[in-house]
Amino acid sequence: MDSKLAHCFLFFALLVSLTKAVDPCASKPYGSGDLSIIPTYSKCSPITSPKTDSFNTVLTMASKDPERFKYLSTLVAQKTTSAPIASGQQVLNIPNYIVQIKLGTPGQLMYMVLDTSNDIAWVPCSGCTGCSSIAFSPNTSTTFGQLDCSVPQCAQARGLSCPAGSPAGCSFNQSYGGGSSFSASLVQDALGLGKDVIPKYSFGCINAISGANIPPQGLLGLGRGSMSLLSQSGSLYSGVFSYCLPSFKSYYFSGSLKLGPVGQPKSIRTTPLLKNPRRPSLYYVNLTGISVGKVLVPIAPQFLAFDPTTGAGTIIDSGTTITRFVQPVYDAIRDEFRKQVNTTFSSLGAFDTCFNTNNEAVAPAITFRFTGLVLTLPLENSLIHSSSGTLACLAMAAAPTNVNSVLNVIANLQQQNLRILFDVANSRLGIARELCN
């Protein structure tokens, strides 16, 4: 009897263990600087959103790309490095991928959007007017502190120095399109990332929002500027991080964010990161050419060239959904792609080159040619399928017509299931194949 009872207990324990093992949303044991990346529309996301198929998910997110481009265009057009860190609607409004962090002491669980084209972190704080119920509570943290108006970080957040007679605290307002705005205070507290804790981390504490489409989470800036995570973490991460973004098709899975040189791929192809002194936050790379199948597409060099004066060139961005090129570049890619597929095409949402999947076998691969690095996209990164499964679409587009953009943006759909390494200390970006799910 004792033996049978022991076997029953053993079976029950094994059953519980297996149940936990197959739960994709169960808490994972974090290592130092190692976090899960959760797609906003996935089952594991804390943000309530209706379950939908991957194509409609991409269509919904891609519909926000034009506003994202407006924001990025304001960045490249800035004439000084003291421009407001939060100078656009998309600081708050593009929640594609999120990570779980902790703020304060004891740590309060928060979810923040990853953004490689922003520097500062923002969170809604308790008592915020117009914010969601997910908010950081400064009053319950023993390490929370306000930042004085005279500190250098305040001038960066405001975009200008505090006028004489300003209150001691660093507070400011920002407008972000459509008549919407927010007000915030610049504060400091402990930031917990996995097992790591960064003391006195500076971030924006939002206390009032007016306007629509406000997401419930904060934002974690992974840019290259002085207020970014890499800068504020100092030697802890040695100016290095990487991420692997899961496919939008992976409703039940997450990717990973690795902070610091430990655990990064030892063998990875790299290309130099270029510096724009007018907007040092953006990750510029030198895109020298694009191939469609075996054909090197004829593109005038000025449409790919890096120009720090105008902000022109190519950036890697986590907040844009589909890769977009300036019109002449996209037209050349699209025309060559259509020529090789040689069938009838239609438009669907953001995509103007959709065709019957019966012709998918002849669809050519798209290859990005960077200095020192050649990346041939897997078909799942260059084609997207309609909900019915009858159409395949070239998953790229031209820069929005309502934006005078000089930027080419390599977006997150084309980065999925790749390990993207940002080695700011050595001014290089690496790309390696990896199954991120």
N, C-alpha and C positions, 0 to 999 in steps of 0.2 A: 504493500500500500504506500509506504514512504517513497519507494522507488517510482511508482506511477505518479505520485504527487509532484515529485521532483521533476519528472519529465514534462508534466503539464506546465509547471512554472517556467521551465526552460523553453518550451514551445511558445508560451505567451510572451516571454521576453524577446524571443527571436522575431515574433510577429510584430511587436511594437517597434523593434529596431528596423525591420524592413520597411514598415510604414513610414518611419521618419526618413529613411534613406531615399525613398522615392518622392518625398515632398519637396518640390523644387523651390518653394518659398520659405522653407525652414531656415532659421538663423544658421549662418555658416561661421565656423571658427576663424575669426580674422587674425591675420598675422600683422606684422609691423608694416604700415603703409600699403595694405592690401584690402581693397574694398570691392563689393559687388556693384555692378552697374545695372540698373533696372530700367528697361524701356517703359516709358510713361503709360503706354496702352496695354501693358502685359498684365497677366493675372497677379503677379507679385507686386504690382505698383500700389502704393497707398493712395494714389490719386484716383478718385472715382471717375470712371469713364465707361461708356457702353462697350461691350465686347463687339468687335467687328472683324472682318477679314483683313488680311495684311494689305491688300490693294487699297481698300477704302481708308485704312489707317494712314498709308503713305499719301493718298490724295488729300486727306484732311491736313496733315502736317505740311505737305508741299504747298498748300494754299496759303500758308503763312510765310512762305519764303520771300515774297515781294516785300513784306514789311521788314523781314530780316535784312534784306539787301539795302533798304533805306537806312537802317541802323549802321550796317557795315560801311555804307558810302559816307555817312557822316564821320565815321572814324578815319577813313583814309583822307578825307578832305580837311582834317584839323590842321591848323598851322602851328600849334604849339603842343608840348607834351603836358600842359596843365589843363587840358580840356576835361570837362566833367566825366567822371568814370561811368556815370549812369545816364548818358545823354540820348537814350533812345527807348522806344516802346519795347523793343525786343530784350531789354535787360530783364524784363519780367514775363515775357509772353511767349517763349519758345521752349516748352518743357518736353524735349525729346527723350533725354536720358537723365536719370537721377541716381544719387548715391545717398546712403544713410550715414549721417555723422552725429556727433554729440556736441552740444554747446553748454558751457558753464560748468560749475562745480556745486553739487553733483551734476553729471552730464545729462542733458535733456535731449532726447531723440528727435532729430529733425531730418527732413529729406530735402536735398538741394539739387538743382539742375546743374549739370556740368556745362561749362561754356569756355572754350579755348580762346574766344575773342573778347573776353572781359577779364578784368583784374580783380575787382573787389567782390567780397561776399555780402549777400543781403539776406535778411530774414524778417518776416513779420514778427513784431513783438506784441506781447500781451497788452490789451487795451487799445490796439490799433483799430481805428475807425475804417470800416470797409474791407478789412482783412478777413481771412477765413478763420476757422476755429483752431487751425494748426499754427501755434505761435510760441515763440520763445519767451520765457518768463524771467526777466532780469532780477526781479525781487527775490527769487528763490536761489540765486547763484551767489556764492560767497566770493567769487573772483571777478564779478562784473564791475566795469568801470567806465565812466563817461570820458571822452577825449576832449581836451581843451581846444578852443578855437585857434590857438596859436601854434598847434603842432603841424608839421609839414603835411601829414595825411589829410588834414582838414582842407587845405588849399587844393589838394588833388581831387577830393570828393566834391567840393563846391565848384571847382573850375576857376576859382579866383580867391584871393586872400580875403580874410574877414575884414569888414570895414571897422573903423574906429568906433569904440563904444558897443561892440557886439557882445552878446551874452557869453559867459565863460564856456558853455558847451558848444560843440560843433554840430549845428543843425542847418538844414537846407531843404529847399523844395526842388523838384524836378518835374518838367512836363514831358510827356512821351506820346504825343499824337492823339488825335481824335478827341481833344478836349480833356484827356485824362491826365492825372498827375499824382505824385506821392510826396510825402514829407518824411524825413528820416533824421536820425541822429547817428553820428559816428561814435562807436563804442569799442571796447575791448573785453574779451573774455577768453577762457580756455576753449580750444577747438580740439575735439577728439576724433581721430581718424584711425579706425581699427584699434590697435593697441597703443598708438602714438597719441600724445597730447601736446599741442602747441600752446604755451601760455601767452596771454596778452595778445591774442589775435585780433586785429582791427577789422571791423565789419560794420555795415549799415544796419541800423535797427529801425525798421519802418514803423511809423506810428499813425499814419493816415494815408488812405488811398481813395481817389475818386476816379470813376471810370469803369468800363466793362471788361470782361475777359481777364480777370485777375486770377492767376493760378494760386493754389494754396501753399506752394513750397517756396523756399528761398533759392538763392543762386550761389554757386561756388565758382569763382573766377580762376581759370587755369591759364591765363594769358602770361605775357612776359614782363609786364610792368611792375612797378615797385610795390603795389598793393596786392599783387597776386599771391596765390598759395606758395608758389616756388620761392618768391622773394621773402615772404614773411616766415617761411619755415627755415630759412638760412641753410646751415650745413646739414640739417636733418635729412633732406632728400637730395642734396648735392646738385640741385638744378635739373633733376631727371624725373620724368614720369612717363607712363605708357598706358594706353587703354586698348581694350578689345571689345568692340561693340557687337552685341548679338543681332542677328537678323530680326527684322520686324515680323517675320513669319514665326519666330520662336516665342509664342504666347506664354509658354510656361517656364522660360529660362532667363538667365541673366548673364552679363558679361563681367569684365573685371577692370579695375583701375589699380595699377601698381605704382606706388610712389617711392622714388629713390632708385639707386643703381642695382640693389640686391634683387635677384630674381628676374632681371630683364634678359631677353634673348642674347646669347653670347655670339651668335652668328646672325647678323642682320645687315641687309643692304641699306645704305644711308645716302642722303643727299644734303647739301649744305642748307642751313636756315639762313635766310637773308634778313637784314635789319633795316627797318624803316624808321629813321629818327623822329619822324613826325607822328608816327603811331607805333611805338615800340611793342605794343601788346600783341599784334597780329603775327601769325606764323607764316611768313612768306617763304616760298620755295621757287626754284627756277625750273619752270616747265618749258622744255625746249621744243617739244613736238608731240603730236598725237597720231597714232596709227589706227586705221580701221581695217581689220584683217591684216593683209600684207602690204597695204598701201599707206605710205606716209602722207598724211593729208597736207595739201599745200596751204600754209597759213602765213600771212605776212608777219614778219618778226615783231613788229611793233605791238601786235595784239597779244603777245605772250610776254613781252619784255618787262622786266622789273624796273620801275621808275619811282624812287622814293619821293620825288617832287610832286607827282600827281597821285601817288598811291597805287598806280597800275601794277599789275602782276598777278600772281596766283597764290592763294592762301589755303591752308588746311583749316577747316572749321567744323566744330562739333554741333553747332546750332542750326545749320542749314540742312534741309532734308535731302534735296537732290542736287547733284553737281550742275552748276550753271556757268556758262561761258559768255563772254561778250559776243554780241550778235554775229560778227563775221566768223569767229571761231566755231560757234555752234553750227552755223549754216554749213560750213565746210565739212564738219563731222557728219551731220545729218544727211547731207546730200550724198556723201560717199557711202554711208550705211544703206541708204535707200537704193542706191545704184547696185550694190552687191546683193541685197535681198531681192530686188526686182519683182515687186508685187504691188498690190493696191494698199494704200495707207490711209489711216483715219486718225482723228484726234480724240483724246479722252482725258479730261481734266488738264493737268499741267503738261501732258505728253502729246506731242504732235506727230509722232512716228509709231503708230500702232498697226499691227498686221496680224493676219490669221496665224495661229500657232502651227498650222501645217507647214509653214515656211521657216519655222524656227531653226531647223537643222542647218540652213545656209546662213544664218545670222552671224556676221563676223565678230570677232573679239575686239574690244577697245583697249588700246595700250597707251598709257601715259608715259612719256619719256622725260625724266628729270635728269639734271646733272648727276652722273654717277649711279643712277637708279632707273631701271625700266620695270614698270608695273603693268602687267596684263591682267585686266579685271576678269574674275570669274564671271560666267554668264549671269549668275544670280545677282551680281553687282551692276550689271549693265542692262539687263532686261527685267521688266516687272510684268506680271500677268494679271489680267482683269479678273474680277470676282468670278465670272462665269468660266474662266479658264480657256476661253476661245481666242483671246487676243494677247499678244505679247507687245510690249511697248519699250522703246529705247528710253531708259530711265535717266535722261538728262534733259536740259532745256537751256534756252537763252536767258541771259540776265533780263529781269523784268523791264518792260518798256517805260514804266513810270519812274525809273531810276536812271540817272545819268552815271551808270556804273562803269568803272574801268577795271573792275576786279573779275578774275576767274576764281571760282570757289569750288574746291574739292570737298563735297559734302558727306554727311554721315552714311547715306545709303551706299555710296561707293567705298566707304571705309569698313563696312561690316565684315565680320569674320577675317579681319586682318589685325595684327598687333601693330599699333602705331606708336612709335617711340619718339618722345620729345626730349632731346638731350640739349638743353639750353646752355649748359656749362661748356659744351664743345661745339655749339652752333651747328647741330645736325639733326635731321629727322630720319628715322628708320622705319621700314615697312617689312613685315614678315607674315606669311600665311599662318593662320591659327584658327581652329574651330572655337568660337567664343562662347558657344552655348553650354 
